[in-house]
Amino acid sequence: MSKALDGVRILDFTHVQSGPTCTQLLAWFGADVIKVERAGAGDITREQLRDIPDVDSLYFTMLNHNKRSVTIDTKNPEGKLVLEALIQKCDVLVENFAPGALDRMGFTWERIQQLNPRMIVASVKGFGPGPYEDCKVYENVAQCAGGAASTTGFDDGPPVVSGAQIGDSGTGLHLALGIVTALYQRTLTGRGQKVLAAMQDGVLNLCRVKLRDQQRLERTGTMKEYPQYPNGTFGEAVPRAGNASGGGQPGWILKCKGWETDPNAYIYFITQAPVWAKICNVIGKEEWATDPNYATPAARLPHLKDIFAEIERWTMTKTKFEAMQILNKYDIPCGPILSMKEIAEEPSLRKTGTIVEVDHPTRGKYLTVGNPIKLSDSPTEVTRSPLLGEHTDEVMTELGYSPEQISALRTAGAI
Ligand code: COA
């Protein structure tokens, strides 16, 4: 079956996490992704957090599936010529170097345009134009600067970063959307363009509801669904809301049977208004369905802590899966707190290709997260990440280099 991005060639100049997540997605949609790395070293993640000596780390393999790897020293004059040939052949150049690195290499936007006016140049940077535009940035810096950390955690504790890589993988997703949008516009204009996704912007986009709350707080001085209401205090900025739901339906994480020994024996429970009467029935508090102190969402807001304590008395008598089964029968929204071990072993995720087992020539079998976006006419087959420079000869041949030229460039240290 054909793939959505068949025929699109990506010059993948990305490293670490944010850029590679973007180009991996494009590869899963069918693009030919040619990853350019430095000979001898490669993407630094190949050797970071290794669990097997001298074998590409899971960090690298899980971010670089379905790509080809070529080694080019882009600071070597002959290496530069190879990169120029690739720029002329590809549709998109994706990079997430530190600010200015591509320019310092000699590949300014103007130079790239000269070589290929149809080229889309897509970049991840830590910050957009402004006071921090020259800074190097990693995941947690973006979570802090994008508003996620100040709004995550509990009121009486410090800011907390999330395990979800919203700064890196989140920005990679934003960039991928920018790239396919630019490819679409190019079909109309014939021109390439620059695409920028700044990590601070990507995180802030995902924290949109907190900027909503900032304005609500400034207008009214309070937010009734926050745990600070009614007995705590609100300051000038959106406070950390613990496990309160970010939406209009109050929710909280509650203990389930076994919580004393299992750190993940918990369930997320949402007291959705339309099923309030059913919730009251399930937990044995039928009288709350008609009690004026509990019967309406507004009446319940000052009592949320007591309400969740009462619901928890019920959830603690059930495992998280038993509670799920019972609550789902009544359409009461809830979700088990799943550990990575439970997720890795979940058969339904294997079936849909969201968790995939991949075989690697030096690592053997390992699990990865497959394409979370499913297209009915462009199914994803996850193939292993490339070894360093595995496709250098193949790609050089496609560019028109003879075996002798390839060998001479290798001797000169250009590839
Ligand atoms: N041949 C020759 N040189 C190469 C090369 C190649 N194939 N590939 C990279 N390089 C060079 C670059 O030109 C750069 O050289 P310069 O500093 O002389 O200009 C150098 O390698 C290192 O690049 P840099 O991006 O500065 O790497 P770093 O390890 O110091 O910083 C980051 C890493 C992630 C902090 C930085 O790249 C960054 O801020 N990126 C943007 C934000 C981002 O994506 N962050 C999230 C990462 S998950």
Residues whose N, C-alpha, C, O or C-beta is under 5 A from the ligand:
A	BS01	COA	H15 V16 Q17 S18 V36 E37 R38 I72 D73 T74 K75 N96 F97 A98 A101 R104 M105 V124 K125 G126 C135 K136 V137 Y138 D168
